[in-house]
Amino acid sequence: MLRNEGGYVVDIGHRMKDLRIQYGLTQQELADKAHMTVSQLQRIEYGERKTENLSLKTALALAKALMEEYADA
């Protein structure tokens, strides 16, 4: 869990989903860029996989994929 500027708790999975949509990526596109399966990404986005159990490797891969899209926007 993360706190936004207003101090509210934000689920990382939901935030990743919001960014993915903002950058116009499908789940398949983001999963491919992060070298994971769509089902893995879906479990993270929908909160079925606890983000505190997310491996650093997976978190970094998702962050890198989203940062690349941000840089291209």
N, C-alpha and C positions, 0 to 999 in steps of 0.2 A: 504494500500500500504506500501511496505517496500523498503528500499534502500539496494542494495547489495554493495559489497566492492568497486566496480567501481563507485558508486553513482547513478546507474540506478534504476529506480523504478521497483519493481517486485511485481506482483499481488500474494497475498498469496494463492489464489485458484490454480493458475498455479504452484506455488512452491510445494504445497501439492501433486498435480498430479505428478509432476516430481519425488518427493520422493517416492510416492506410486509405481510408475513404477520401479524406481531404486531398491526398496526392493522386487520387484517381486510380489506385491499384486494386486489382482483384485479389482475393485470397490466394489464388494460384500464383499470380505474379510475385506477391510478397514472399510466399513460401519458397518459390524458386530462387529468388534473390538471396534468401536467408538459408538456403540449402536444407530445407525441412519439408515435411509433407504437409498437405493442406489440412489433414486431420489434426496434426500437432498444433498448427496455427489456430485452428478453430477451437481446440480445447483451451488454449491460452486466452483467446479473445472472449470466449463465452464463460470464462471463469471456472471451467471444469478441471483445469490444472492449476493448482495453487501457485501463484507467481513467486511466493517465497521459496518454492522448490525448483524454480526455473534455474537451469545451469547458467553459469556465467557465459559459457560459449554460445548458448542459444540466445541469451539476452543481448550479447554483443553483436551476433549475426543479424538479429532483428533491428537493432539500433543502427547498424551500418547500412542496412538496406533502406531504412527510412531516411537516414541522413543523405544518402545518395539521391533519393527522390527530392528531398528538400533543396539540395544544391542545384538540381536541374530545374526547379520551379522558378 
